Amino acid sequence: MILGVAAAVFIAAAAPLAEQSFSLDHTAEVVATLHARCDGCDWGVEGREGAAVTIAVDGRYRAHVMLTRGEDDAEYRVLLGRYGRGKHTVTVASDPSASAPGVGAVHVSRVDVASIGEHDPSYEALAHAPILHARPNTIGHFTDVPLLMWYETGPAPRGRSYRYSVIFSNEDGGTATDRLMATWGRTTDIEFVYGIEIDANGHTIAEEFQGPDHVVTPFRGRHDTRHPLEFVVTDNNMVSDRRTATPVGSGSSRTPQAAVRYAPAPELFDLTNQSREVVMDAHPWTYRVTSQEMSREGKIADDAAPGSGKIPDPRRFVFVEACSDLDGAALAFGVQVTTPDGPRWFDSHRDRDQFRIVRTGCFRGAVPVPRGAGAVDAIRFRAWRQADAKTLQPFVRVTRLNKVFTLGDDFLPKPLPFHWTGSQVLTLDGAPSELPF
């Protein structure tokens, strides 16, 4: 069931931006899609980053939404939770205390409400989706915002499993930006946050979450109906199943951690033969938002050297997604482009061991090329033994090259026409293997 409503422009803090009523004939999970924008908002400009709005149902607070996408009307999908039979009302209001001081009026042009009943194939996944409480030092600082959530599902030994992951706009701690681009091909932070196994009767068998130091731990926290309540507790966006007593950072001391929570509605993705970053590709605006955040936080510099923690303009990068079978080894890729001095190769590891890719399966990486360089006309792969390898026969075999792209002037992906499948065994510590376009 989808409903729409025209909304008023924000005038005062107490005035709703929009109200939408909906009726249910039976218990259902409910998702709202806000169509919203804010005057003067620019995620890349300090003091005008974005506006925060709150969503309540029947007068009860459900979540905040940070409007990260500027002055253009954009969609923001929010999981409201489970509601029973009858009439309910969604209210959207501005939260000036969590908004940038230099933004103008907030506009909500429409609110769509969708109900997902118990017989819908996606109901179980929505019913167990986590709710994230904001990391205290992000409130009022417009950083590391949860942009999207997705889930994967499949059969498990005792029933069925669901795994939920979140794309944050960046990570203030953890992997440095230049290494992040070389080994992951992005400046967002993507984290597994919650997993659950459910038996054939719908009963929970086990729950887990990814905590500090990337340790996966049994979840023993509270739930809002069946939605686990989680708390972002580290600067690289690890979560906990317990609320912290840490006050919010400077400038936002009025807002304790428990008062700001995010509930992006999860989407189903099948990542067979592709990387997690394809979720970003399905929402290309995420590349613009994270690039704007990098610029505002001083993580972009034209002369950024590898190892500096900074990167050149993201629009100078060539992004590559490929898949490999890898054990006890590391790999990198290179792209050949035309320069004023003729064809030149640029390698993703940039002569730094820590910029090599050391995980098996499908991966994304990115390498900067000179401004104004010509189109990519060849790609190569190279592999090395890992000094601490535990296998007696390390190897790397490239099996797919899914996509190659750059970012346009608008920071949105521009695909290049190249795709390859096969079996290319790489010589460890040897010469690169080339795949011409």
Residue, then its C-alpha position, 0 to 999 in steps of 0.5 A: m500500500i502506497l500513500g502520498v501527501a503534499a507537505a508544508v514548508f518548515i516555519a517554526a521548530a514546533a510546526p510539522l513539515a509533513e503529516q501522513s495518515f495510513s490505515l492497516d488491516h493487519t499487523a505490518e512493518v512500515v516504511a516511509t519514503l521522504h521526498a525532501r530538500c533544504d535551502g542552502c544545504d551543501w554537504g561539502v560546505e562547513g556550516r551548511e552541511g545539511a538539515a536533520v528531521t525527526i519522524a514520529v508515528d502516533g506521537r512517538y519518536r522513531a528516528h532522525v533523518m539527515l538530509t545530506r543531498g542538498e537543495d534538490d528534492a531527494e528520497y530518504r527511505v526510513l523503517l518506521g517499525r511494526y504497527g497493528r491494525g488501525k489508523h496511524t499518523v506519521t509526522v515529520a518535523s525539523d530538528p534545528s539542534a542537529s542541523a547545520p547553523g547556516v541552512g535555510a528552510v526545509h521542504v518535504s514535498r511528499v511522504d510515501v508510506a508502504s506497509i509490508g505484511e507478514h505474508d510478504p517475502s521481505y517481511e521477516a528481513l524488515a522485521h529484524a532490521p537493526i536500529l542504529h543510535a548515532r555515535p556521540n561525536t558525529i552529532g552536530h559535526f555532520t560526519d560518518v552518517p548512515l546513508l544506506m542499509w542492505y541485507e543478504t539472506g540464505p539458508a542456514p544449518r538450522g533455518r535461514s540467516y539474515r546479514y545487515s550491513v550499513i554504508f556510512s558517509n566516511e569513517d573518522g578512524g580506522t583505514a586512512t583515506d588513501r589506503l581506503m581508495a587503493t584497497w576498497g575503491r571508496t571513501t565511504d565506510i561499509e560495515f556488517v552490523y547485525g546478523i540473525e539466524i531464524d528457524a522454520n517457525g520464525h523463532t530466533i536461534a542466534e544473533e550477532f553484531q560486529g563490535p570494536d576491533h571487528v570482533v563478531t559477538p553474540f547480541r544480548g541487547r534490547h529490541d524495539t519489537r523485534h528490531p535490535l537496538e545498536f549503538v555506534v561506539t567507535d570512530n570506525n563505526m563499530v557497534s555495541d549492543r549496549r548504550t554508552a554514557t558518553p556525552v555528545g561532542s562539543g557543540s551538541s551537548r544538549t543531545p545525548q546519544a540515545a536521543v538520535r537514532y537512524a533507521p534506514a530501510p534495508e534493501l535486499f542485495d545478492l552479492t554473488n560474483q560482485s563486491r559490496e560496493v555495488v550497493m553504492d552503484a545502485h545509489p550513485w549519489t553516495y559517491r557525491v556525498t562522500s566526496q563532499e565530506m572528504s573535501r570539507e574535512g580536508k582529506i583531498a589535496d591535489d598533490a596528495a602523496p601515497g601514505s599521506g592519508k589524503i587523496p587527489d580529487p576523486r574525479r582523477f581516479v579509475f575504479v576497478e571491480a574484479c574477482s579472484d581466488l587468492d590464498g597466501a598472496a596479495l594483488a594489485f591492478g594497474v591501468q594504462v592511459t594516454t598522457p602527453d608523454g605517451p601511454r603510461w601505467f598507473d598501479s593501484h598499490r602505488d609502490r606501497d605494500q599496505f596498498r595491496i589487496v589481500r582478500t579473496g573474492c570480488f573486490r573494488g579498488a581505485v588508482p589516481v591518474p593525471r588530470g586530463a589523461g586519456a581513456v583507459d585502454a588496458i588493465r593489468f594485474r600483479a601478485w606477490r607472496q605474503a611474508d606471513a602466509k600460512t599456506l604452503q602453496p600461495f596463489v592468485r587467479v583472476t576470474r572476472l573483471n566486472k566493471v571499470f569507471t570514473l567519476g564525472d564532474d558531478f561526482l557520479p559514476k561514468p562506466l567504461p565499456f569493459h568486462w571480462t570473465g576467464s581464468q588468469v593465473l598470476t605469477l607471484d612476485g613476477a611480471p604483471s598479466e595484461l588484459p587489453f580493452 
